[in-house]
Amino acid sequence: MRIGLDVMGGDFAPKATIEGACFALNEISPNDQIVLIGSEKVILEELKLAGIGPDAFSIIDAPEVIGMGEHPTRAIVQKPKSSISIGFQMLKNGDLDAFCSAGNSGAMVVGSMYSVNTIQGIIRPCTYAIVPKENGSISILLDVGTIIDTKPDVMYQFGILGSLYAENIYKVENPRVALLNLGTEAEKGNLLCQSSFALMKDSKDFNFIGNIEGRDILKDKADVIVCDGFTGNVVLKLMESVYRMLVKRGLRDEYIDRMNYENYGGTPLLGINSTVIVGHGISNNIAIKNMILLSKEVHDVKLTSKIQKALQKFSLNNKD
């Protein structure tokens, strides 16, 4: 397969992206190829510093860069020669099997929807975060910032997407799906939580177990935790700050190390017609390597086609 990497994306690009790509070379099959997309001059300079010959990669020149603070829609339209825009054009044309970037996350979402589009039946795509549980397993928290203001039917689809991802990537059988709320009772929460609960409680599309509270996130209460993007992003960044605070104070163990974002590389944009991975803006070379490997894993399990089939079943259930 061909994995496209936005070399110019991220706070520590291009050094971290090139080093991460070089690390990934040692862990992918000879039949797989990493395509470096960015300024050809910069890429060649960084490869020389890394002691890697340019023949190890396919290089696509992209002279423009979409900055982290640029407006996503305007940037995609106004910078067609940027690494993100060219990456999505290649993905659309079938020249890539997957595309990943630690750059402007808004531009990654917009670029996905403009190029490969959402899966038929998906209202809005979403992203997730991995939450390490105290018993050694993980849960999936979604959405974590893609959709700030959402609706109950979108929250329901988050349950489907999270359940499919837990099954296919983390091999969790019949994942337990919970709704993040400020109480466990059905009538608790704001109108979004109450309405979402009403939709989810009799679901035939996933194993809904009810509400969980914030204090239960790290416990083994659920495998998939559904929330709106505003709440999910606050939870994610709180966990990141707690991890940094603990490390700064020299408080580390096996569990705390599992909170490190570097371990996970990034998050697939769930609900679109291809494999797109969005990395953390502060990704270092290890995180970039893991983002590339995650791209391969998501593509290899054919997650997109499994979501498509699940949405067809969902549509049939709605007709009954």
C-alpha positions, 0 to 999 in steps of 0.5 A: 500500500501507499501511505501519504505523509504530510511532511510539513504538518505539525509543530516540529515539522519537517524534522520530526516528520522525516525522522518518524518516516525513517523509523517507520521504514523498519516496521512496514513491509517491503511491499508498502511505500511511504510517500513524502509530500512537502517541499522537495528541497526541504525533504531532501535536506532532512533525509541527508541529515538523517543519513537516509537516501531519497530512494527509500521514499517516494517524494511529491513536491508541495511548495505551499504550507497550510499553517496551524492557525489558518482557516481550514476551508479558505486554506484548502481552496486558496492553497491547492499546492499545499502538502495537505491539498495535494495529499487529498488530491492523490487520495481521491485519485487513488494514488494513495491508500491512506493519508496522514498529517499532524498539521491543521486538523480543521483542514484535514476534516475539510479536505476529507469531506471535499475530496473523498467525502463521507460514507453514505449515511454518515451525518458528520465524521468524528475523531476519537482518543484512546483512554487507558483503563486502570485494569490494563485495557483501553476505552475509546472516547469520541468525539474529541473535537471534530463536532462541537455542537452536535445532535442526538442522531449524530451521537447515535452514529458515534456509538456505531463508529466507536463500536466498529473501531473497538471491534476491528482495531482493538479486537473487543468483542461486543463492545460496551457503549456508554454515554458520558453524562453527569449522572447515571440516571436516564433523565440526567444531563442536558437536552442533548444527553437526554435525547441521545439516551432515548435514541441509544437505549433500545439500539440494535446497532451496538451494545448500549449500557447507559450513562457513565460519569466523569469519574468512571472514565478510567475504570472498566465501565465501558469500551466506547464512551460517547460525548459531543466534541466540546466535552471530549476535547476538554476531557482529552486535554485535561488528561494530557495536562495531568500526564505532563504534570505527573512526568514533570514531577517524576511520577511515572509507572507503567500505567502513567506511561500509557497516557502518553499520546506518542503511543497512539500516533493519531486518530482516524477520521471515522466516517469518510470513504478512505483512510485519513489519520489526524495526528497531534500538532505536537507530535514528535518523531515517535508519534509520527512513526506510530501515525504511519503504522496506524494508517496501515493498520486501519487500511488493512482491516478494511474499516471503511467498508465495514462502516459502510456495511454497518450503515446499510444495516442501520438504514434498514433498521430505520425503515422497519 
